[in-house]
Amino acid sequence: MNLVQSRQLNADEDGFAVDVQCLDSGSQSVLVYATLYGALVGWDLRAPGTAWRLENGLTQGHITTFCLDTHQSWLTLGTRDGYHIAWDLRFQLPITTIRHVSGLVCI
């Protein structure tokens, strides 16, 4: 197997990737990763550059994990400070934020 593409993250701008998932819908192959500093990046593996980029920010804590809709309509993420944030990928907007009732913090 040969390496076809690679990507180097800017450690000062994004930090490192904290979670990586792949969406393969037939017409699109998108590698999605979340970074330490709150970016969610969609990288279409068949096209150069970034397909989309969402900035979650750090006010609700560092992203620890995320889940993607197989139809690529939404994405939801969890943060270290107990927040769950849902994003609409069609309009690239956060649609709701929920905080864990006990205010748990993941260490």
C-alpha positions in Angstrom: 0.0 0.0 0.0 1.4 3.4 -1.0 0.7 6.7 0.7 -1.3 8.9 -1.6 -2.0 12.0 0.6 -0.8 13.3 3.9 -1.6 16.3 6.1 0.6 18.1 8.6 -1.3 20.0 11.3 -0.1 23.3 12.5 0.7 22.7 16.2 0.4 26.4 17.1 -2.9 27.0 15.3 -4.7 23.6 15.9 -2.8 21.5 18.3 -3.0 17.8 17.7 -5.9 15.7 16.5 -7.9 14.4 19.5 -10.4 12.2 17.5 -10.5 11.1 13.8 -13.4 9.5 11.9 -14.1 8.6 8.3 -17.3 9.1 6.3 -17.6 7.1 3.1 -20.9 7.8 1.5 -20.0 6.5 -2.0 -19.9 9.9 -3.6 -17.6 11.4 -0.9 -14.8 10.1 1.3 -14.3 12.6 4.0 -11.8 12.2 6.9 -13.1 14.3 9.8 -10.8 15.2 12.8 -11.2 17.3 15.9 -8.2 19.3 17.2 -7.0 20.2 20.7 -7.9 23.8 20.2 -11.5 23.2 19.1 -11.5 22.9 15.3 -13.5 20.3 13.4 -12.1 19.7 10.0 -13.6 17.8 7.1 -10.9 16.7 4.6 -12.3 15.3 1.3 -9.7 12.7 0.4 -10.4 13.1 -3.3 -9.8 16.8 -3.5 -6.9 19.0 -2.4 -7.4 21.2 0.6 -10.0 21.3 3.3 -13.7 20.6 2.5 -15.0 22.5 5.6 -13.8 23.7 8.9 -15.9 24.5 12.0 -14.5 26.4 15.0 -16.0 25.1 18.3 -13.8 27.3 20.5 -12.7 26.4 24.0 -15.3 28.2 26.2 -17.0 24.9 26.8 -13.8 22.8 27.1 -11.6 20.8 24.9 -13.2 18.3 22.5 -12.8 14.7 23.7 -14.9 12.9 21.1 -17.5 13.4 18.3 -20.1 11.4 16.4 -21.0 11.8 12.7 -24.4 11.3 11.0 -23.9 8.8 8.2 -25.9 11.1 5.9 -23.5 14.0 6.7 -26.2 16.2 8.0 -25.1 16.7 11.6 -22.2 16.1 14.0 -22.3 16.0 17.8 -19.3 16.4 20.1 -18.5 16.0 23.7 -16.1 18.2 25.7 -13.9 17.7 28.7 -16.2 20.1 30.7 -19.4 18.0 30.2 -20.9 19.8 27.2 -22.6 18.2 24.3 -22.8 20.4 21.2 -24.7 19.5 18.0 -23.6 21.0 14.7 -25.7 21.2 11.5 -23.1 20.3 8.8 -25.3 21.6 5.9 -25.3 25.2 7.3 -22.1 24.8 9.4 -23.8 26.2 12.5 -24.1 24.9 16.1 -27.7 24.0 16.7 -27.9 23.1 20.4 -25.7 22.9 23.5 -26.4 20.7 26.4 -24.4 20.6 29.7 -24.3 17.5 31.9 -26.5 18.3 34.9 -23.8 17.4 37.5 -21.2 19.6 35.8 -18.8 16.6 35.6 -15.4 17.3 34.3 -13.4 14.6 32.5 -9.8 14.4 33.6 
